[in-house]
Amino acid sequence: MGSFSIWHWLIVLLIVVMVFGTKKLKNIGGDLGGAVKGFKDGMKEGGSAAADDKPVGPAGQVTNAQSVDKASDKTTIDVEARQKS
């Protein structure tokens, strides 16, 4: 009862082909293959781009070099957030 034989899987495959048709299954297979290829390419590009960049500290943490640059930068605009009533 716990394991399926090859005949069970062939019957399931036959029913799936009858319901969806071979053309629809071919399109689904092509779309799935394209998605996997795109994912692999994205992982390769992401890995090489991350290796090229210099390491950055955690967000919200200011180092001495950053605080000196911001103090001398005259293009910074201070704004005040107001709460909507």
Summary of the structure (lengths in Angstrom):
residues: 85
radius of gyration: 28.1
end to end distance: 64.6
largest distance: 76.6
contacts: 118
relative contact order: 0.04
helix: 65%
strand: 0%
